[in-house]
Amino acid sequence: MRNKTLASAALTGVVLLGAFSLTACADGGGSGDDGQLTVGVTVANSTNPFFVAESETAKEYGAEQGLKVLSQVANEDVQTQSNQIDQFVTSGVDFIVIDAADTDGVGPAVKRAIEAGIPVIGVDNQSKNASVNITTDNTQAGEISCQSLAEQLDGTGKIAILNGTPVSAVDDRVAGCKEALKAFPGIEIVADQRGENSRDAALPLATDILTANPDLDGFFAINDPSAVGVMLAAKQKGSDIIITSVDGAASATDVIADNGMITATSAQDPAELMRRAIDTGMELAKGGKPAETLILVPTTLVDASNVAEYTPWG
């Protein structure tokens, strides 16, 4: 049951060597006389540790690379984020990195930036019309997390999915989860509820689901903050459930290490995603051509078997 663990998926390296062939070294619209490049960065919110890690990495790594970094937060509002992209264009940045609040909703603004000659790199999510998208392999992340959940339940029981906002990362995780559960016909999904990817939003939603399904055995949460919200709801209801999620943040791995309700999380690396996005944007701004427009970075499962060796973020 709870002590049964899934062998962790191997985290293979994704190397960008040879990903670009430089055809020119012209300065972009935001380059100063000294050739300094300017990047505009916008992330979905400032409350999720994942986005905070992205923003901090953009500033720190950008400075290391000699970039001027303009950083914005969209507060989960697609219109706000679209306006930020338009402002980046007006400011003449050399490239834009975006973690979208709504992957389709930002499409028109992204297209306007591209038409203005400014490369746009989607990070974490697959932003519509972006020059390149660099994301966690979210389908794989959902698969290994839900396989772990099903195996801990010995292939039988009732579970719920704490879904999230309409972005590709969330949708892919849920799709991967459901694909993995096809191998376990004894597992029944009794609820699939969209939330806002946060602990505070997950708490009342999970409470409602647990109230309607007092015999629930487990939860798959699309990220670790949501998993913490589910755990708090379960404690308040006196429910003993198994929770798995995606992120690899300390908020989940600390619970795993303490043998708590959260038993596994598919670990991703927001700092590495942002560094790759910055590197990609610099190459595009200098006239490089991407060898691929979608780069997927696989995750590894963190559970009781390996949490002691894992270094969390956030």
Wavefront OBJ file of the C-alpha trace (Angstrom):
o trace
v 0.000 0.000 0.000
v 1.613 3.261 1.113
v 5.092 1.775 1.413
v 5.008 0.335 -2.087
v 7.062 2.612 -4.321
v 7.527 2.966 -8.020
v 10.986 2.831 -9.512
v 11.907 6.389 -10.417
v 11.993 7.398 -14.043
v 15.511 8.226 -15.156
v 16.108 11.921 -15.604
v 17.969 12.101 -18.844
v 19.835 15.173 -19.945
v 18.499 17.302 -22.711
v 21.412 19.076 -24.307
v 21.076 21.988 -26.626
v 24.490 21.614 -28.241
v 24.114 22.144 -31.945
v 20.564 23.417 -31.547
v 21.329 26.630 -33.406
v 23.171 27.664 -36.523
v 24.123 31.311 -36.375
v 23.373 33.156 -39.566
v 23.907 36.716 -38.377
v 24.994 38.742 -35.362
v 22.871 41.830 -35.798
v 21.751 43.667 -32.667
v 18.044 43.545 -31.805
v 15.812 46.534 -31.172
v 16.682 46.651 -27.457
v 20.447 46.382 -27.864
v 22.433 49.376 -26.739
v 25.540 50.769 -28.384
v 27.581 48.268 -26.379
v 25.612 45.346 -27.802
v 23.795 44.580 -24.535
v 20.640 42.566 -25.123
v 17.348 43.185 -23.317
v 14.913 40.427 -22.381
v 11.316 40.855 -21.281
v 10.125 38.145 -18.873
v 6.534 37.600 -17.761
v 5.313 34.762 -15.521
v 1.823 33.770 -14.431
v 1.918 34.813 -10.766
v 4.134 35.707 -7.814
v 2.662 33.297 -5.252
v 3.593 29.913 -6.704
v 7.201 29.067 -5.733
v 7.755 27.656 -9.232
v 7.121 31.030 -10.884
v 9.121 32.804 -8.194
v 12.071 30.527 -8.976
v 11.686 31.310 -12.677
v 11.628 35.073 -12.088
v 14.610 34.999 -9.736
v 16.585 32.830 -12.146
v 15.789 35.177 -15.042
v 17.177 38.127 -13.095
v 20.243 36.320 -11.735
v 21.171 34.306 -14.813
v 20.313 37.202 -17.124
v 22.696 39.436 -15.180
v 25.399 36.767 -15.421
v 24.952 36.767 -19.197
v 25.163 40.558 -19.384
v 21.481 41.059 -20.175
v 19.126 43.817 -19.154
v 16.111 42.022 -17.655
v 12.609 43.494 -17.567
v 10.501 41.274 -15.305
v 6.693 41.263 -14.966
v 4.007 39.177 -13.237
v 0.606 38.594 -14.871
v -1.389 37.669 -11.739
v -3.067 34.859 -13.723
v -4.748 37.383 -16.029
v -4.327 36.815 -19.758
v -5.152 40.416 -20.660
v -2.564 41.713 -18.216
v 0.028 39.365 -19.671
v -0.893 40.303 -23.239
v -0.463 43.972 -22.331
v 2.929 43.182 -20.825
v 4.030 41.499 -24.050
v 2.844 44.504 -26.068
v 4.781 46.804 -23.726
v 7.906 44.715 -24.205
v 7.492 45.186 -27.965
v 7.054 48.929 -27.535
v 10.157 49.024 -25.348
v 12.134 47.292 -28.107
v 13.355 44.259 -26.201
v 15.504 41.749 -28.073
v 13.534 38.706 -27.001
v 10.703 37.698 -24.666
v 10.358 34.753 -22.278
v 6.834 33.914 -21.166
v 5.329 31.423 -18.739
v 1.759 31.833 -19.892
v -1.270 32.416 -17.699
v -3.308 30.976 -20.596
v -1.354 29.249 -23.356
v -3.921 29.927 -26.089
v -5.080 33.268 -24.742
v -1.641 34.866 -25.086
v -1.386 33.685 -28.697
v -2.406 36.966 -30.378
v 0.041 39.025 -28.298
v 2.825 36.525 -28.962
v 2.061 36.723 -32.670
v 2.309 40.517 -32.577
v 5.748 40.252 -30.988
v 6.910 37.751 -33.606
v 5.608 39.992 -36.395
v 7.599 42.846 -34.844
v 10.731 40.732 -35.249
v 11.074 39.807 -31.565
v 11.586 36.102 -30.740
v 9.320 34.694 -28.042
v 10.326 31.675 -25.950
v 7.603 29.867 -24.057
v 8.842 28.296 -20.840
v 7.052 25.712 -18.680
v 3.976 25.941 -20.946
v 3.639 25.697 -24.725
v 2.621 29.257 -25.546
v 0.721 29.536 -28.820
v 2.744 31.094 -31.683
v 6.007 31.113 -29.688
v 9.282 30.795 -31.606
v 10.382 27.949 -29.303
v 8.751 26.273 -26.299
v 10.901 24.732 -23.557
v 8.869 22.734 -21.080
v 8.923 19.903 -18.632
v 7.656 16.699 -20.247
v 4.372 17.175 -18.437
v 2.674 14.147 -19.965
v 5.439 11.941 -18.591
v 5.238 13.756 -15.249
v 1.535 12.974 -14.921
v 2.074 9.392 -16.014
v 4.699 8.481 -13.420
v 2.888 10.319 -10.627
v -0.413 8.539 -11.246
v 1.250 5.194 -11.815
v 2.775 5.597 -8.376
v -0.622 6.473 -6.908
v -2.298 3.452 -8.508
v 0.443 1.069 -7.412
v 0.301 2.344 -3.829
v -3.436 1.570 -3.917
v -2.689 -1.917 -5.233
v -4.582 -1.067 -8.408
v -7.988 -0.531 -6.833
v -9.852 2.367 -5.239
v -11.469 5.738 -5.783
v -9.384 8.795 -6.612
v -9.928 12.423 -7.519
v -7.938 14.780 -9.698
v -7.291 18.330 -8.513
v -6.926 19.890 -11.957
v -5.718 23.427 -12.699
v -5.817 26.426 -14.986
v -6.202 25.971 -18.770
v -2.530 25.847 -19.733
v -0.712 23.137 -21.654
v 1.401 22.029 -18.670
v -1.689 21.310 -16.588
v -3.648 19.663 -19.390
v -0.700 17.448 -20.318
v -0.222 16.302 -16.724
v -3.858 15.296 -16.425
v -3.762 13.564 -19.808
v -0.654 11.646 -18.751
v -2.279 10.686 -15.466
v -5.389 9.341 -17.146
v -3.303 7.458 -19.691
v -1.353 5.739 -16.921
v -4.556 4.816 -15.084
v -5.830 2.899 -18.119
v -3.557 0.074 -16.981
v -5.449 -0.059 -13.655
v -9.133 -0.785 -14.366
v -9.778 -1.086 -10.633
v -9.061 2.620 -10.140
v -12.131 4.869 -10.465
v -11.840 8.629 -11.013
v -14.813 10.062 -9.107
v -13.976 13.768 -9.541
v -11.896 15.947 -11.847
v -12.087 19.563 -10.668
v -10.210 22.572 -12.062
v -8.545 24.877 -9.571
v -6.072 27.750 -9.666
v -2.829 25.838 -9.047
v -2.520 27.107 -5.478
v -2.822 25.798 -1.934
v -5.542 28.274 -0.986
v -7.667 27.468 -4.039
v -7.195 23.717 -3.596
v -8.306 23.647 0.046
v -12.046 24.378 -0.465
v -12.220 22.350 -3.688
v -10.677 19.301 -2.037
v -12.958 19.770 0.969
v -16.008 19.660 -1.304
v -14.714 16.566 -3.110
v -13.974 14.762 0.148
v -17.391 15.694 1.524
v -19.092 14.263 -1.558
v -16.823 11.181 -1.545
v -16.067 10.186 2.062
v -14.666 6.841 0.871
v -12.039 8.464 -1.364
v -8.669 6.694 -1.371
v -6.384 9.093 -3.200
v -5.779 12.369 -5.022
v -3.628 13.395 -7.949
v -2.840 17.117 -7.712
v -1.365 18.903 -10.725
v 1.293 20.653 -8.630
v 2.738 20.616 -5.131
v 0.936 23.735 -3.810
v -2.365 22.119 -4.787
v -1.241 18.878 -3.130
v -0.598 20.762 0.115
v -4.098 22.249 -0.099
v -5.547 18.761 -0.585
v -3.564 17.493 2.408
v -4.883 20.285 4.627
v -8.447 19.516 3.548
v -7.973 15.820 4.268
v -6.586 16.545 7.731
v -9.542 18.796 8.508
v -11.958 16.094 7.335
v -10.115 13.338 9.178
v -9.515 11.495 5.901
v -6.559 9.158 5.403
v -5.680 9.381 1.721
v -2.668 9.074 -0.556
v -1.680 12.153 -2.592
v 0.740 12.373 -5.510
v 1.604 15.435 -7.543
v 4.093 17.190 -9.826
v 6.854 19.722 -9.019
v 9.527 18.426 -6.652
v 9.232 21.429 -4.339
v 10.237 21.345 -0.690
v 6.594 21.738 0.359
v 5.955 18.219 -0.963
v 9.287 16.496 -0.433
v 9.342 17.476 3.246
v 6.003 15.677 3.657
v 7.284 12.655 1.725
v 10.353 12.487 3.964
v 8.072 12.593 7.015
v 5.933 9.713 5.691
v 2.919 12.000 5.295
v -0.081 11.982 2.970
v 1.900 13.313 -0.005
v 3.850 10.228 -1.047
v 5.324 11.089 -4.466
v 5.970 14.041 -6.761
v 7.378 14.200 -10.294
v 10.312 16.571 -9.942
v 10.963 19.366 -12.418
v 13.487 22.222 -12.357
v 12.191 25.783 -12.922
v 15.660 27.309 -12.759
v 17.001 25.003 -15.470
v 13.986 25.683 -17.688
v 14.528 29.430 -17.392
v 18.276 29.183 -18.040
v 17.601 27.224 -21.224
v 14.984 29.776 -22.254
v 17.446 32.631 -21.740
v 20.161 30.812 -23.714
v 17.708 30.081 -26.520
v 16.478 33.667 -26.630
v 20.024 35.029 -26.828
v 20.803 32.773 -29.783
v 17.608 33.751 -31.598
v 18.191 37.434 -30.936
v 21.623 37.085 -32.575
v 20.135 35.521 -35.693
v 20.234 31.854 -34.734
v 17.753 29.344 -36.094
v 16.330 26.691 -33.742
v 16.832 23.062 -34.718
v 13.556 22.249 -32.920
v 10.627 24.321 -31.729
v 9.633 22.128 -28.786
v 12.138 20.947 -26.191
v 10.818 18.549 -23.535
v 12.727 18.009 -20.292
v 11.794 14.739 -18.514
v 11.070 14.434 -14.803
v 11.999 11.890 -12.170
v 9.726 10.551 -9.450
v 10.631 11.509 -5.890
v 9.188 9.171 -3.265
v 10.225 7.484 -0.026
v 12.866 5.469 -1.846
v 14.960 8.441 -2.952
v 13.766 11.590 -1.153
v 16.802 11.566 1.160
v 19.099 12.018 -1.856
v 16.937 14.627 -3.616
v 17.609 18.366 -3.296
v 14.284 20.251 -3.607
v 13.693 23.784 -4.873
v 11.287 26.351 -3.452
l 1 2 3 4 5 6 7 8 9 10 11 12 13 14 15 16 17 18 19 20 21 22 23 24 25 26 27 28 29 30 31 32 33 34 35 36 37 38 39 40 41 42 43 44 45 46 47 48 49 50 51 52 53 54 55 56 57 58 59 60 61 62 63 64 65 66 67 68 69 70 71 72 73 74 75 76 77 78 79 80 81 82 83 84 85 86 87 88 89 90 91 92 93 94 95 96 97 98 99 100 101 102 103 104 105 106 107 108 109 110 111 112 113 114 115 116 117 118 119 120 121 122 123 124 125 126 127 128 129 130 131 132 133 134 135 136 137 138 139 140 141 142 143 144 145 146 147 148 149 150 151 152 153 154 155 156 157 158 159 160 161 162 163 164 165 166 167 168 169 170 171 172 173 174 175 176 177 178 179 180 181 182 183 184 185 186 187 188 189 190 191 192 193 194 195 196 197 198 199 200 201 202 203 204 205 206 207 208 209 210 211 212 213 214 215 216 217 218 219 220 221 222 223 224 225 226 227 228 229 230 231 232 233 234 235 236 237 238 239 240 241 242 243 244 245 246 247 248 249 250 251 252 253 254 255 256 257 258 259 260 261 262 263 264 265 266 267 268 269 270 271 272 273 274 275 276 277 278 279 280 281 282 283 284 285 286 287 288 289 290 291 292 293 294 295 296 297 298 299 300 301 302 303 304 305 306 307 308 309 310 311 312 313 314
